Each structure stands twice: as structure tokens, then as C-alpha cells.
Amino acid sequence: MPELPEVETTRRGIAPHITGQRIRQVTIRQPRLRWPIPEDLPCTLKGRKLLSVDRRGKYLLMAFHHGTLIMHLGMSGSLRIVEADTAIQKHDHFDLLLGNGLRLRLRDPRRFGAVLWTDQPAINHPLLADLGPEPLGDTFDGDYLFARGKVRRTVIKQLIMDSKTVVGIGNIYASESLFRAAIHPTRPSNRISRRRYQRLAEEIHDVLEEAIAQGGTTLRDFLKEDGNPGYFAQSLQVYGKPGKPCPRCGGTIRSKTIGQRSTFFCPACQR
């Protein structure tokens, strides 16, 4: 599933091509995604100027004067900037034809993505209203995590992957951040000191920033908006490497299922 760095990489890639453009046409080829695409969306957007492209967690927010288009890439979705006459492929479900002659095209083989519309403030939408702070924002730090963790009875990996605690820290980046912070993924969240939470918050920030700078992680179903894969996978230290030597101590990296997700860690380095 595309995680925060992949979505942010996409946002930064498409924004220069679509911001300030008027929508000439909306094409819905397959309306049945995770939720149905509003059937009146072509009339809602035609002739309207796209003001900005923002991100909240893993949601892309495309703002217009009269509302916001909310998009999610689901498990296998991707957005491309293509020429107007680019051939349509099997899983190309949604297009925005722009005033500059380009198209923003959503491809989603598994159809778990979303294209939704709201004429209310996007922050109040049910999908966004209860989300926690952005991990790259000013309100997310070690003190915040410590305050949230000390009143919870859950393991630390599940705490930081809870979107109500902080948005966008998916499985890959949770494993990598905990390794860098030397915290075992099953350690109870209420048994971690403020100092260790401060380091964890810093590592989360750094891991995500590095992944964004390198174009996200290469996953089977994700490509950057220009069609090239991300390269952060080359920098992964523990994720997807069970049985291999720990890059820090030389011990063996192990895997464990936590919350139905595979978790990778070094039992010697992470306490």
C-alpha cells in the first residue's frame, strides 16, 4: 500500500502540472471504487479552477472555490500526468482533462482507492475529522507521543500506526523508525520514557523525510508520478529482511506479526 512518502511524492510531482488549471472534462470509466465516485462530479468540476493540491495523511486534497476533491490511492492506485491522447489501459478508471491539455489519470487495479467530493471544509469530512497530527508537522514531537503513550495499553508499534495518534506512519516506516530508535516493537507504550519517545519522534521524522527525498519505497504496485520507482527500499535496514544480519550489531533480524502486520526488528538492538 502506498504510504505517506509515496503519497507526498505523488503530490509534489503532480502539483506543478495541475495547480491553477481549469477542468475541461471529467471522465469516469469505473465508478465503483472503495466508495462510488459521485456521478455528478463531471458537472461539479467542469470549468472550475483547481486552486491547490494538499495532503492529509494518505489523502490528497484538491481544492476548488466551491469544495474539495478528496483522493486516496488505496492499495494499488497511482496518479499520472499524461498527454491528452495517451492510450487508455485496463485499470485507468478516472481522468481530469486540464486546460493545459494534460490529463491527471488514476489507475487502480484493485479498486480500493477513492475519489470523493465535499462542499464543506475538507478537515470536517468523516474520513479526516478524527485523524491525528502530521508526523512532519510542528505539533508532533516526543512530548506529544509520551502523553499519548502513557495512557494507552498497547504495544508501541500499534500506537504509532494508529491514525488517531499520528497519521501516515505505515508498516514499513514504523519498523524502520523503531529500529533506529532502538525500541522493541512489542514494548508497551506506557513503559517508554519521555527521552526515548523524543528520540522516536525524531527518527520517525527523519525516516519519512529521507523516504520522500528518495521518492518513496519501491513496492510492487507503486510507481512515482513520472513512472519511475522510488529508491528508499535500498536504504531499508530491517523491513523485509528476516534472517539477515542486523546492520548495527550483526545479530539476526527477526519477524513477528503484530496487529496482522509483519514486523521486522533486531532483538539484540531493540529493547
N, C-alpha and C positions, 0 to 999 in steps of 0.2 A: 504494500500500500504506500503511495506517495506520502511522505511525512512533511513536517514543516519546512525543512530546507528545500525539498523538491517543489513545494507549492510556492515558496518565496522566490526560488529561481525562476519558476514559470511567470510569476507576477512581474518580476524585473525584466524578463525577456519580452513579454507581450505589451507591457505598459507604453513604451515609446511609440509603438505602431498603432495603438487604438485610442489613446487618450486624446481628447479634442475632436475625434471623428464623429460624424453623424452616421446613424444606422440607415443604410439604404434598403436593407431587406433582412428578414429573419427567416431561416429555413429550419423547420423541424422535421427530420426524417423518421425519427423514432421517439415518440413522446414518453414511452414507458421506461423511465429510468428508476432510480430508487423511489422517487415520488414523480408523479406525472408532470411533465412540462406544461405550464399554463397554455391552453390552446389559443388564448387571445394575445399572447406575447408578441406576435408579429405586428398587430395593430398598436400595441402598447409602446413599442420601441421604434417603429418606423419614423424616420425623420428626426429622431431625438439625438442630442449631442451627449456623448459619453464624457463625463467630467473627470473621473479619476478611477484608478484601479488600486484597491487596498486589499489587505489580508487580515482576517481574524481567525487565529488558529490555523486550521487547514481549509478555511473557506475563503474564496476570492469574492470581493465585493466591488462591483462595477456600478459607480454612482451616476445617476442622471438627475436632472432637476426635479423630476416627479417621482423618484423612487430608486431602488437599488436592485440590480440583478445579482443574485447570490448563486455562486457556482462551487461545486465540490467535485474533486476528481475521483472519488470513490476508491476502489481497489486497483483499477487498471486504466483510469482515464488519463488523457493528456490533451493539452491545448496547443494548437499550432497556428502560426501566421502563414497563410498560403496565398498564392495568386488566385484571382477570381476564377480562372478556368482550370484549376488543379482538379484532376480526376478524383471522383468520389470513391472511397474504399468502403468495404463492407460495414465497418463499425463506426463510420462517420455519421453521428446522429444529429448534430446541431451546428449551424453556421450563423455568424453575423457578417453580413456583407457591409463593408465600411465605405465611407465617402472617398477614401484614397484608392479604392479598387482592390484592396486586400480583403481576405476573409479570416476571421477568427473561427477555427474549426475544432469542435470537441469530438474526440474519438474515445469510445468507451466500450471495449469488448464485453465486459461483464455486466455493464449497465447498473453499477452501484453508485454512479455519480449523481449529481443533482444540478438542475437549472431551475431556479425559483425566482419569484418576483415579489417584492414588498413595496407598498407605497407609504409605509410607516418608517420611522428611524430604524435602520438595519440592526442597531445594537439591541433593540427590543424584540427582534424576531425570536420565536421559541427556540430555534436552533443555536442562537448566540447569547441569549439573555443570561444564562447561568454559567457561561464559560469563565474560567479563572483568568489571571493576568497573563500577558505575553511573557515568555521566558527571556526575550530580548528587550523588554521594556523596563522603565525606571522603577516600577512598583514590585518587581520580582527580585528578591535577594535572599541571603541566608536567614535574616531575621524573620522574614515572611514565612519561609519554609519551616523554620524552627517552631514558629507559633502554630502553624497548621499541623505539623507532625506530632507535637507533644500531646495533642488532644485526640489523636486517632489511634485505633488499634488495628493497624495494617502494616504490612512489610513496606520498606522504603521504595522498592521498585513500583509497587502498585500505587503508592502515594503520588509519585512524580508523573505517573502515566494517567492519573485521574484528571480529566479535563476541567473539573470543577476546582481543582487545586492549581493547576497551571496548564495552559493549552499547548498542544503541539509536540510534546515530548513522546514520540513513538517508541516502539520496541528497540529499534537499532540504537537510537541515541540515548535511551535510558541505560542500556547495558554499557555503552561506551563511557557515559558520564560517571556512572557508579564505579567503573574500573579506575578511571583517572582519579576519582576522589578516594579510592581505596576503601569503599564501603560495600559490605556484602549485600547483595540484592534482597536477601531474606531478613535482614536486620529489622526489628520492629521500629517503626518510625518514632515512637515515643522513647526510644533508648539511644538516641543520637544527640550528641552535644551541639550547642549553638555553633561552636567553632567548626565542627565537621559539616554542618549544614551550610555554613558560609563558603567553605571550600566546594561543596557540591554545587551550590548555585553558580559559582564562578566557572566550574567545569562544564556545567550544562550550557552556559552562555558561550563559552569558548568552542565547545564541540559543535554547536549549531552554527556559529559564525564561520568556522572552518569549513563545514559542510556546504554552506551557502556559497562561500568563496570558490569552492571546487566544483560547484554545480550539482550538489546533492549526491546521493548514493546511487550507484548503478544497481537497479533492481530489474527483474525480468520484464516487468510491464511498464517501466518508466523511462522516458527519454526527455531530454531538455526540449525547450520550445523550438530550438533550431534543428532538432532531430538527432543531436549527438548525446551520448550517455554522460552522466555525471561521473566523477572520478574519486569521490570521497571513499569509495569502497577500498581503494588502495591504502587508505590510512586507518582502516578499522583494526583495532588491536585485539578484541576478544570476540566480537559478534560473528557468529557463523564459523568459529574456529575450535570446536571441541576436540580435545586430544592433541592439540598443537601446543608448543612451548609458549609459556607466558613471556611477552616481550620485556617484562620488568624483572622477574626472578628466575625464569627458566622452568618453573613448575608447569603442570599440565592444566590447560584450560578445560573447564567442565561446563556442562549444560544442565539446566533444570527447568521444568515447566512451572511457571508462576502465573496465575490468572489466565491459564490456557495459552500462554505465550512462551516460546522458547527463550530462555535467559542464559547468557554466557558470562562466565566470571572465573577469576583465579582464586581458589580457596585459601591460598597462602598469602596473597597480597591484600585481599579484601576481607575486612573484619567487621 
